[in-house]
């Protein structure tokens, strides 16, 4: 028979791996700093935390120059761009991986994170044809609006 899985041990190893990946990206964290050095430290940290299992961080030169870009690594496609608004500097990113739903986020310089609309990959269905048509129209309309927003942003 198969061995049982110790899920607590799995979770501990995953957490340790996330921290190790963050330390590889930003050695100053391993040395005791709470945020990465350089410009937009909290923003960089929030981005890296989002992709810590894969060790993905923003290119330092892009952060320093507030340059938009795309990261393709470990199955991810992540487009990002910097901006400034009423709440200060921010980074918008849209991430896609075939194994999960898309994500659209805004990260602020102060570390605040805001979710933005993303494409829906699953559509609710109904056996009632009228209700199913309504659900399909709602799904299509949402994705069309998000696609237009992303095109306007340059993603």
C-alpha positions in Angstrom: 0.0 0.0 0.0 1.0 3.6 -0.5 2.5 5.7 2.2 0.4 8.4 3.8 1.3 12.0 3.2 2.2 14.3 6.1 0.5 17.5 4.8 1.8 19.5 7.6 5.4 18.6 6.6 4.5 19.4 3.0 3.3 22.9 4.0 6.4 23.5 6.1 8.6 22.6 3.2 6.7 24.8 0.8 6.9 27.8 3.2 10.6 27.2 3.6 11.1 27.1 -0.2 9.1 30.3 -0.6 11.4 32.1 1.9 14.5 30.6 0.3 13.4 31.9 -3.1 12.7 35.4 -1.7 16.2 35.4 -0.1 17.8 34.3 -3.4 16.0 37.2 -5.2 16.8 39.7 -2.4 19.8 38.6 -0.2 19.2 41.6 2.0 16.1 39.9 3.3 18.2 37.0 4.5 20.5 39.5 6.2 17.6 40.9 8.2 16.2 43.7 6.1 12.4 43.8 6.0 12.1 45.1 2.4 14.4 44.8 -0.6 16.9 47.6 -1.2 16.4 50.1 -4.0 13.4 51.9 -5.3 9.9 50.6 -4.7 11.0 48.0 -2.1 7.6 47.1 -0.8 6.2 46.8 -4.3 9.0 44.5 -5.4 8.5 42.4 -2.3 4.7 42.0 -2.9 5.4 41.0 -6.5 8.0 38.5 -5.5 5.7 37.1 -2.8 3.1 36.5 -5.5 5.5 34.3 -7.4 7.8 33.1 -4.6 7.2 29.3 -5.3 8.9 29.9 -8.7 11.5 32.4 -7.6 10.2 35.1 -10.0 10.9 38.8 -9.3 10.8 42.0 -11.2 14.0 43.0 -13.2 15.8 45.6 -11.1 16.6 47.8 -14.1 12.9 47.9 -15.1 11.9 48.9 -11.6 14.6 51.7 -11.4 13.5 53.0 -14.8 9.8 52.3 -14.4 9.9 50.3 -17.6 7.1 48.0 -18.7 7.9 44.4 -19.6 7.0 40.8 -19.8 8.4 37.8 -17.8 8.1 34.3 -19.3 9.3 31.8 -16.8 8.2 28.4 -15.2 5.0 28.4 -17.4 4.1 31.9 -16.4 3.5 34.9 -18.8 3.5 38.1 -16.7 3.0 41.5 -18.3 3.6 44.5 -16.1 3.7 48.3 -16.3 4.3 51.1 -13.9 2.0 54.1 -13.3 1.2 56.9 -10.9 -2.2 57.9 -9.6 -4.1 59.5 -6.7 -2.6 56.8 -4.3 0.9 57.2 -5.6 3.2 55.0 -7.7 1.9 51.5 -8.7 2.6 48.5 -10.8 -0.1 46.7 -12.7 0.5 43.2 -13.7 -1.5 40.5 -15.6 -0.4 36.9 -15.1 -1.4 33.8 -17.0 -0.5 30.2 -16.4 -2.2 27.2 -17.9 -2.6 25.5 -14.5 -4.5 28.4 -12.8 -6.9 31.3 -13.4 -5.5 34.6 -14.8 -4.7 37.3 -12.3 -4.8 41.1 -12.7 -3.3 43.0 -9.8 -2.2 46.5 -8.8 0.7 46.8 -6.3 1.3 50.2 -4.7 4.6 51.6 -3.5 3.3 51.5 0.1 2.7 47.7 -0.2 -1.0 47.9 -0.7 -2.4 45.3 -3.1 -5.6 45.7 -5.2 -7.3 43.1 -7.3 -8.3 44.1 -10.8 -10.7 42.4 -13.3 -9.3 39.4 -15.0 -10.5 37.1 -17.8 -12.8 34.4 -16.5 -11.9 30.9 -17.6 -14.9 29.0 -16.4 -18.5 29.8 -17.4 -21.5 28.8 -15.2 -24.1 26.8 -17.1 -27.7 26.0 -16.6 -30.0 23.3 -17.9 -32.6 26.1 -18.5 -31.9 27.4 -22.0 -33.0 30.9 -21.2 -30.8 31.1 -18.0 -27.9 29.4 -19.9 -28.1 32.1 -22.6 -28.0 34.8 -20.0 -25.0 33.2 -18.3 -23.2 32.9 -21.6 -23.9 36.5 -22.5 -22.7 37.7 -19.0 -19.5 35.6 -19.3 -18.7 36.8 -22.8 -19.5 40.5 -21.9 -17.2 40.3 -18.9 -14.3 38.8 -20.9 -14.8 41.3 -23.8 -14.7 44.2 -21.3 -11.5 42.9 -19.7 -9.9 42.2 -23.0 -10.6 45.8 -24.1 -9.2 47.1 -20.8 -6.0 45.1 -21.2 -5.6 46.3 -24.8 -6.0 49.9 -23.6 -3.3 49.3 -21.0 -1.0 47.9 -23.7 -1.1 44.3 -22.3 
